[in-house]
Amino acid sequence: MRLLSIFSILLVILSGCGGGLKDDRPAIAVSFEPQAWMLTQIAGDDFDIVTLLPAGSDPETYQPSISTMKGLGKSEAFFTLGTDGFEKSLTENIASNFPDLKVVDCTEGVEKIIGTHGHHDHDGHDHDGEEFDPHMLASIKNSIKIADNMTRYLMAIHPEKADVYQKAGEKLKTRMQAMDDSICNMNISGKSFAMRHPSLSYFAKDYGLSQIALQASGKEASPLQLSQQMKLMKESGTEVFIMEKEHASPGDEEAAKQLGLQTIEVSLNSAEWLNDLMKTANEINRD
């Protein structure tokens, strides 16, 4: 497994390296760009933030580089969302390779969607190892909870700055809550949108929308399934096709053109993800 080889090479590098990161600040690792942005809003430039998944990358196929793994090994904490893919592989190897690294699950209180068909886990916990939809940051409500969890942890490990982090966290929460309120006040409940990969299930759930994906359960659809989904888009009155950078496909524009749908491009793993969620809501609201 490639990740195991990365860990092995990294241990050799670290054993022969006396220095830490080039930056003298303490480091904290996060999985995704939105987490890095929220952490900066809460803690300013107090930490050197190591982001494991670059903006625009597909989290289901990405493998962190040696330099990124080196940054993880020098971090005092790793803020994870506990998803499958590269996060799961990392956490399975951290205990033996980086025993001093604190892995912090930032999803406490998040209501996860179990599977890919809209079944919800109302107590916020996984049930007997069932898979859950990993796109939790596609919900502003979830992002607020994740930011709150990061704030509380920073306050606990750096009590000398607890007041600063608490005030900054409240300011961030107010900002995100205003965006959520704005979308809630739009008349979009009951409408539908289309996309290739079902990345906006949490967004759809929050605002009473129907997400119609070209992929079946997150996998490439058969010709019959694709035909059925495109038929459903027509019958439901869908007018917007969301093109996601992380799951881009040359066929997206052609599918949207055949259906006569408006297209917008978004990135759910970038510092602009909140603006892209707002852009999505505004586009759906236009039809």
Buried (B, 14 or more C-beta within 10 A) or exposed (E): EEBEEBBEEBBEEBEEEEEBBEBEEBBBBBBBBBBBBBBBBBBEEBBBBBBBBBBBBBBBEBBBEEEBBBBBBBBBBBBBBBBEBBBBBBBEBBEEBBEEBBBBBBBEEBBBBBBBEBEBBEEEEBEEEEEBBBBBBBBBBBBBBBBBBBBBBBBEBBEEBBEBBBEBBEEBBEEBEEBBEEBBEEEBEEBBBBBBBBBBBBBBBBBEBBBBBBBBEBEEBEEEBBEEBBEBBEEBEBBBBBBBBBBBBEEBBEBBEEBEBBBBEBBBBBBBBBEBBBBBBBBBEEB
